[in-house]
């Protein structure tokens, strides 16, 4: 994540980084579009009895 410059203006790139990472470690993930250049990542890991745990990463809109 430190290789991606601050999130303002780079939300799409950061979202892809998070998505690629969680899917590379075996989590199921989906992108929830917020705007043309922003999306949330919703990831689920199958743990224990298979019920799964869900994690959510969002890129909040920065206001001036």
N, C-alpha and C positions, 0 to 999 in steps of 0.2 A: 504494500500500500504506500510505502514511503516513496516509491518510484513514480507514483502518480502525483502531479502537482496538486495543491490545495483543491478541495472539491468544487469551489465556485467556478462554474463553466466547464467542469470536467465530470459532472455527475454521471454521464453515460459511460465514460471510460471506467470510473470507479465501480459503478454497478456491474459492468462486465467482469472486472477483476474479482469482485466478490462472488458473482455467479460462477465463474470459471473455477475458483478455488473450492467452493462448497461442492460442486459437482465432481471435481477431481478427487475429493476425499470420500466419495460415495454417497453423498446426500442427494436426495431428490429436490430439485429446485425449479421455480418458475419465476418469470419476470412479469410484474404487474405494472403496466404502463401508467404513468401519471401525466406526463406531457411528452412532446416529441423527443426531447433529449433527456428525460428523466424516467426512471422506473424503480420500483421496489423489488427486492429479491426476497422471496419467501422460500425457505429451505426446510426440509424435514429429514431427520435422521431416524432410522429404524434402530431402536435401542431396546434391549431386554426382551420383553414379551411381544414386541412388534407393534405396540401402540404408537410409537414414534414421538419425537419431540420436535417442535417447530420453532424456527428462528426467523426473525424478520429484520431486514436491513432496509432502511429508507434513506433517500437523499432529500433532505428538507429544502424547501425553496428559501433562498437567502434574500432577505429584504434589505434595501439600503435605507 
